[in-house]
């Protein structure tokens, strides 16, 4: 099969597993919701404008923290009963495996971010500033989610067979996703009308995140086979 055919099958498999296990609904969404509520309590006594200013950054912080849980779950499934080794023996191309897992994670992140944006609107008294801003926010969620999924899959595969992988994964991944966190936060500020960032500047930040996403996905597809061999 072609790389994209493998990717579609792997993504469909991961999404079916998620639909049956409901880890996203039963664990990840409550976790991210608790993170947002805790920040809301922490900022309760702050100036009335501060929660609105920090809401975009909190959306993406909660996304990154939740991504760590999701990655560990995705590769825990593959480690059980040697499923990852079985895929390799079956001749599944590493690039297809990487792309499939990235697509599956990106779809789950899209659902997660939609919930987090709604929570930000409710908890921090913010709103999307118009139809153009809604388009900017939608593109930001898709592009940043793809970038995070690509990095998460790459480093999840790297840490999957290592000792202490539960603590190793955050140490490896968090410094790498800083550009995504900054770019997604700035473009979300433009969509929410906070931070003094205009729409033009917001689209520039999206373009930066898009370049990072292309690098993460393309580089990950090329490097994933070597990581699995290690």
C-alpha positions in Angstrom: 0.0 0.0 0.0 1.0 3.6 -0.5 2.1 5.8 2.4 -1.2 7.7 2.4 -3.2 4.5 2.3 -1.3 3.2 5.4 -1.7 6.6 7.1 -5.5 6.5 6.5 -5.8 3.0 8.0 -3.6 3.8 11.0 -5.6 7.0 11.7 -8.9 5.2 11.4 -7.6 2.5 13.7 -6.5 5.0 16.3 -9.8 6.9 16.1 -11.8 3.7 16.4 -9.8 2.8 19.5 -10.5 6.3 21.0 -14.2 6.0 20.1 -14.4 2.7 22.0 -12.2 3.6 25.0 -13.4 7.2 25.2 -10.2 8.3 26.8 -10.6 11.8 25.3 -14.1 12.3 26.7 -13.6 10.6 30.1 -10.0 11.6 30.9 -8.4 14.3 28.7 -11.4 16.7 28.4 -12.0 16.6 32.2 -8.3 17.2 32.8 -8.1 20.1 30.4 -11.3 21.5 31.9 -9.9 21.3 35.4 -6.7 23.1 34.2 -8.8 26.0 32.8 -11.0 26.2 35.9 -7.9 26.3 38.2 -6.5 29.2 36.2 -9.9 30.9 36.5 -9.8 30.6 40.3 -6.2 31.7 40.4 -7.0 34.9 38.4 -10.3 35.5 40.2 -8.9 38.4 42.3 -6.9 39.9 39.4 -7.8 43.0 37.5 -10.9 42.5 35.4 -8.9 42.8 32.2 -6.2 40.3 33.0 -8.3 37.1 32.6 -9.2 38.3 29.1 -5.6 39.1 28.2 -4.3 35.7 29.3 -7.2 33.5 28.0 -5.5 32.7 24.6 -2.3 31.5 26.3 -4.3 29.4 28.7 -6.1 27.7 25.9 -2.8 26.5 24.4 -1.2 25.7 27.7 -4.1 23.4 28.5 -3.8 21.9 25.0 -0.1 21.1 25.4 -0.6 19.6 28.9 -3.4 17.5 27.5 -1.3 16.4 24.5 1.2 14.8 26.9 -1.6 12.6 28.2 -2.9 11.7 24.7 0.6 10.8 23.4 1.3 8.5 26.3 -2.1 6.8 25.7 -1.5 6.4 21.9 1.8 4.7 22.3 0.7 2.7 25.3 -1.8 1.0 23.0 1.0 0.2 20.5 3.3 -1.2 23.2 0.7 -3.6 24.5 1.3 -7.2 23.3 4.1 -5.9 21.0 1.6 -4.2 18.6 4.2 -1.8 17.3 6.7 -4.6 16.5 3.8 -6.5 14.8 3.1 -3.4 12.5 6.8 -3.3 11.6 7.0 -7.0 10.8 3.8 -6.7 8.7 5.7 -4.2 6.5 3.9 -1.1 7.5 5.9 1.9 6.3 7.3 4.1 9.1 6.2 7.2 7.2 2.7 5.9 6.9 2.6 4.9 10.6 3.9 8.4 11.6 1.4 10.3 9.4 -1.5 8.1 10.5 -0.8 8.7 14.2 -0.3 12.4 13.5 -3.6 12.6 11.7 -5.4 10.8 14.6 -3.9 13.0 17.2 -4.7 16.2 15.2 -8.3 15.2 14.9 -8.5 14.7 18.7 -6.7 18.0 19.3 -9.3 19.7 17.1 -12.1 18.4 19.2 -10.2 19.3 22.4 -9.5 22.9 21.3 -13.1 23.6 20.3 -14.1 22.7 23.9 -11.2 24.8 25.3 -12.2 27.9 23.3 -15.8 27.6 24.6 -14.4 27.3 28.1 -12.2 30.4 27.6 -15.2 32.4 26.4 -17.3 31.3 29.4 -14.6 31.5 32.2 -12.6 34.5 31.1 -15.3 36.8 29.6 -13.8 36.9 26.1 -15.2 36.5 22.6 -14.2 36.0 19.0 -14.1 39.5 17.4 -16.1 39.0 14.2 -16.4 36.6 11.3 -12.9 37.2 10.0 -11.5 36.5 13.5 -13.5 33.3 13.6 -11.8 32.2 10.4 -8.4 33.1 11.8 -9.1 31.1 15.0 -10.3 28.1 13.0 -7.1 28.1 10.9 -5.0 28.5 14.0 -6.6 25.5 15.6 -6.0 23.3 12.6 -2.5 24.4 11.9 -1.3 24.5 15.5 -3.0 21.2 16.2 -1.2 19.6 13.2 2.2 21.0 14.4 1.6 19.7 18.0 0.5 16.3 16.7 3.5 16.0 14.5 6.0 16.9 17.3 4.0 14.7 19.8 4.1 11.7 17.5 7.8 12.1 16.8 8.8 12.4 20.4 6.3 9.9 21.6 7.9 7.3 19.3 11.3 8.3 20.5 10.4 7.9 24.2 8.1 4.9 23.7 10.9 2.3 24.3 12.9 4.3 26.8 13.1 3.8 30.6 11.3 6.5 32.5 9.3 7.5 29.4 6.5 9.1 31.4 8.9 11.8 32.6 11.2 11.8 29.6 8.5 12.8 27.1 7.7 16.2 28.7 11.4 17.0 29.0 12.0 16.3 25.3 8.8 17.7 23.9 8.0 20.9 25.8 11.0 22.9 24.7 10.4 22.0 21.1 6.7 23.2 21.1 7.6 26.7 22.4 7.4 28.2 18.9 3.9 26.7 18.4 2.8 27.8 21.8 3.9 31.4 21.1 2.6 31.6 17.5 -0.8 30.0 18.3 -1.2 32.3 21.4 -0.5 35.4 19.4 -2.9 34.5 16.6 -5.6 33.6 19.1 -5.1 37.0 20.7 -5.8 38.6 17.4 -8.9 36.5 17.0 -10.1 37.4 20.5 -9.2 41.1 20.1 -6.7 41.1 23.0 -3.0 41.8 23.3 -3.1 44.7 20.8 -2.5 42.4 17.9 -4.2 43.1 14.6 -5.6 40.5 12.2 -2.7 41.0 9.7 -0.2 40.2 12.4 -2.3 37.3 13.5 -2.1 35.7 10.1 1.7 36.2 10.1 1.9 34.2 13.3 -0.3 31.5 11.7 2.1 31.4 8.8 5.0 30.9 11.2 3.2 28.0 12.9 2.3 26.5 9.5 6.0 26.5 8.5 6.8 24.8 11.8 4.0 22.2 11.2 5.4 21.4 7.7 8.9 21.0 9.2 7.6 18.8 12.0 5.4 16.6 9.8 7.9 16.3 7.0 10.9 15.7 9.2 9.0 13.3 11.4 7.9 11.2 8.4 11.5 10.9 7.3 13.0 10.3 10.7 10.4 8.0 12.3 11.8 4.8 10.8 15.2 5.5 12.3 13.6 6.2 15.7 11.7 2.9 15.7 14.9 1.1 14.9 16.5 2.6 18.0 
